[in-house]
């Protein structure tokens, strides 16, 4: 498993969009992303912070069902 580095909320959103996610809505500083898969819709919420904690990023990736390898390749 690659070591996740600290990224901003905008960088995380950009990487998730490269993986096929689309911005659905925003409420305050949180953007909700969604992706349609054969198993059903997958969604996650990303806060627009200057720097996301590694644990927060790991939780976002778990919600989005994206591996850290896939995420780091698309940064």
Buried (B, 14 or more C-beta within 10 A) or exposed (E): EEEBEEBBBEBBBEBBBEBEBEEEEEEEEEBBBBBEEEEEEBBBBBEBBEEBEEEBBBBBBEBBEBEBEBBBEEE
